[in-house]
């Protein structure tokens, strides 16, 4: 009877040690993860394009084809000018 209690006690101690080492190992692994939500999103100027009429860089352009068939990117301010010239919208 003493041997059974001793074996059960030994197994429970081994299980406890295994769980503690597993928990510590997981904690070390999770500290390697960087939370991207803590860092602000970088504003890039790459996605800004130049208006063909006023040469200002704008995020959103409307594209038209001019009289020679070339593609023209027009900002919100210059859009009425493109429509007065009867350019076809792409």
C-alpha positions in Angstrom: 0.0 0.0 0.0 2.9 2.4 0.8 4.4 1.7 -2.6 1.2 2.6 -4.4 0.9 5.9 -2.5 4.6 6.6 -3.1 4.3 5.9 -6.9 1.2 8.1 -7.2 3.0 10.9 -5.2 6.0 10.6 -7.5 3.9 10.7 -10.6 2.1 13.7 -9.4 5.4 15.5 -8.7 6.7 14.6 -12.1 3.5 15.9 -13.7 3.7 19.1 -11.8 7.4 19.6 -12.8 6.5 18.9 -16.5 3.6 21.4 -16.4 5.8 24.1 -14.8 8.5 23.7 -17.4 6.0 23.7 -20.2 4.4 26.9 -18.9 7.8 28.6 -18.6 8.7 27.5 -22.1 5.5 28.9 -23.5 6.0 32.1 -21.7 9.5 32.5 -23.3 8.0 31.7 -26.7 5.2 34.3 -26.4 7.7 37.0 -25.4 9.3 36.7 -28.8 6.0 37.8 -30.5 5.7 41.5 -31.3 2.3 43.0 -31.1 1.9 45.0 -34.3 -1.1 46.9 -32.9 1.2 48.8 -30.6 3.0 50.4 -33.5 1.3 53.0 -35.7 0.8 52.4 -39.3 3.4 54.2 -41.4 1.9 56.7 -43.8 3.6 56.1 -47.2 3.8 58.6 -50.0 4.2 55.8 -52.5 0.5 55.5 -53.2 0.1 59.2 -54.1 0.1 60.0 -57.8 0.5 63.3 -59.6 -2.4 65.1 -61.2 -1.8 65.7 -64.9 -3.2 69.2 -64.9 -2.2 70.8 -61.6 0.8 68.5 -60.8 -0.2 68.1 -57.2 0.2 64.7 -55.6 -3.1 63.3 -54.7 -4.2 60.0 -53.2 -7.2 59.5 -55.4 -7.2 60.3 -59.1 -9.8 59.8 -61.8 -8.4 58.6 -65.1 -9.4 59.9 -68.5 -8.1 59.5 -72.0 -7.3 62.8 -73.8 -7.6 63.7 -77.4 -4.3 61.9 -78.4 -5.4 58.8 -76.6 -3.0 59.2 -73.6 -4.1 58.4 -70.1 -4.6 61.4 -67.9 -4.9 61.3 -64.1 -7.0 64.1 -62.7 -7.6 65.1 -59.1 -10.9 66.1 -57.6 -10.2 69.8 -58.2 -9.3 69.4 -61.9 -12.2 67.0 -62.7 -14.6 69.7 -64.0 -11.8 70.9 -66.3 -11.5 67.4 -67.8 -15.2 67.1 -68.2 -15.4 70.5 -70.0 -12.8 69.2 -72.5 -15.1 66.2 -73.0 -12.5 63.6 -72.1 -13.6 60.0 -71.9 -13.5 58.5 -68.5 -11.7 55.2 -68.1 
